[in-house]
């Protein structure tokens, strides 16, 4: 196995063009597990840890450009205000050691249905910035996941960054695991309220071949909130609305039975997670309506 170690992004792209089968490695928290268990034996590894351009983030016009090499620990420490949903998901990733090494870019590259960052990126309308020696391509997160551990990158492309709009409303993330920490999600859920657009975004993880939006649940809740003028004058949500929202989130899943949980349990848990996360997000909106603004 060849080990390729560029110092700059330009060098990395040239090497990727020359070795399209080379597997990128940043934190290595997914790749090294596969190598250690002999689930994967690529011809080459492309080590991106020296590429400084990938370890930076910036904000412009209300959009955070998060370099693919920025670790979860920095997302938690530096971006909790701008990207609260992603920071919440980052806090659930592995152990402190893994959060110091693992990256959102690596999570995207692995494209595991159980990746903790994925539901949040979907609800935040994130866009993946893919680069190659040929140029740059922007891929909406909703179009990035193609199947189990399959993504929309071309063989010569790398993830340079993720473009994520700054939160303009409450965001929440939660997951269920077989224990309280250092665990792969049995299922996960993210919600984002977009008051200015009178819109709700919701997404599930680890309960389908890919992370996915819960479109019917989004449309139902957005309609209920608008019809009741809740965006302008937020009040406690009726229990039937919360319950129906949870049911529609569960219906968006197509789960399987595996060693972490049954399909039936995943469906039940998603409904519970959705109701709870909605309650947290809506309470935040009620308490801080002036901060978040609202539709006009």
QUIWO-V756845 format. One record per backbone hydrogen bond with DSSP energy under -1.0 kcal/mol. CO is the residue of the C=O (numbers start at 1). NH is the residue of the N-H. If there is no record, write none. Layout:
# QUIWO-V756845
co=CO nh=NH
co=CO nh=NH
This chain:
# QUIWO-V756845
co=2 nh=45
co=4 nh=47
co=8 nh=12
co=9 nh=13
co=10 nh=14
co=11 nh=15
co=12 nh=16
co=13 nh=17
co=14 nh=18
co=15 nh=19
co=19 nh=22
co=23 nh=46
co=25 nh=48
co=28 nh=32
co=30 nh=34
co=31 nh=35
co=32 nh=36
co=33 nh=37
co=34 nh=39
co=34 nh=40
co=35 nh=38
co=43 nh=2
co=44 nh=23
co=45 nh=4
co=46 nh=25
co=48 nh=51
co=50 nh=52
co=51 nh=54
co=52 nh=55
co=54 nh=69
co=56 nh=67
co=58 nh=65
co=60 nh=63
co=62 nh=166
co=63 nh=60
co=64 nh=164
co=65 nh=58
co=66 nh=162
co=67 nh=70
co=71 nh=75
co=72 nh=76
co=73 nh=77
co=74 nh=78
co=75 nh=79
co=79 nh=83
co=82 nh=167
co=83 nh=87
co=84 nh=88
co=85 nh=89
co=86 nh=90
co=87 nh=91
co=89 nh=92
co=90 nh=93
co=95 nh=99
co=96 nh=100
co=98 nh=102
co=99 nh=73
co=102 nh=72
co=103 nh=107
co=104 nh=108
co=105 nh=109
co=106 nh=110
co=107 nh=111
co=111 nh=149
co=112 nh=115
co=113 nh=206
co=117 nh=121
co=118 nh=122
co=119 nh=123
co=120 nh=124
co=121 nh=126
co=122 nh=125
co=126 nh=141
co=127 nh=163
co=128 nh=139
co=129 nh=160
co=129 nh=161
co=130 nh=137
co=131 nh=158
co=132 nh=135
co=135 nh=132
co=137 nh=130
co=139 nh=128
co=140 nh=143
co=141 nh=144
co=144 nh=152
co=147 nh=150
co=150 nh=146
co=150 nh=147
co=154 nh=157
co=158 nh=131
co=160 nh=68
co=161 nh=129
co=162 nh=66
co=163 nh=127
co=164 nh=64
co=170 nh=193
co=172 nh=191
co=174 nh=189
co=176 nh=186
co=176 nh=187
co=187 nh=176
co=188 nh=205
co=189 nh=174
co=190 nh=203
co=191 nh=172
co=192 nh=201
co=194 nh=199
co=195 nh=198
co=199 nh=194
co=201 nh=192
co=202 nh=214
co=203 nh=190
co=204 nh=212
co=205 nh=188
co=207 nh=254
co=212 nh=204
co=213 nh=215
co=214 nh=218
co=215 nh=219
co=216 nh=220
co=217 nh=221
co=218 nh=222
co=219 nh=223
co=220 nh=224
co=221 nh=225
co=222 nh=226
co=223 nh=227
co=224 nh=228
co=225 nh=230
co=226 nh=229
co=229 nh=233
co=238 nh=242
co=239 nh=243
co=240 nh=244
co=241 nh=245
co=242 nh=246
co=243 nh=247
co=244 nh=248
co=245 nh=249
co=246 nh=250
co=247 nh=251
co=250 nh=253
co=261 nh=258
co=262 nh=266
co=263 nh=267
co=264 nh=268
co=265 nh=269
co=266 nh=270
co=267 nh=271
co=268 nh=272
co=269 nh=273
co=270 nh=274
co=271 nh=275
co=272 nh=276
co=273 nh=277
co=274 nh=278
co=275 nh=279
co=276 nh=280
co=277 nh=281
co=278 nh=282
co=279 nh=283
co=280 nh=284
co=281 nh=285
co=282 nh=286
co=283 nh=287
co=284 nh=288
co=288 nh=292
co=289 nh=293
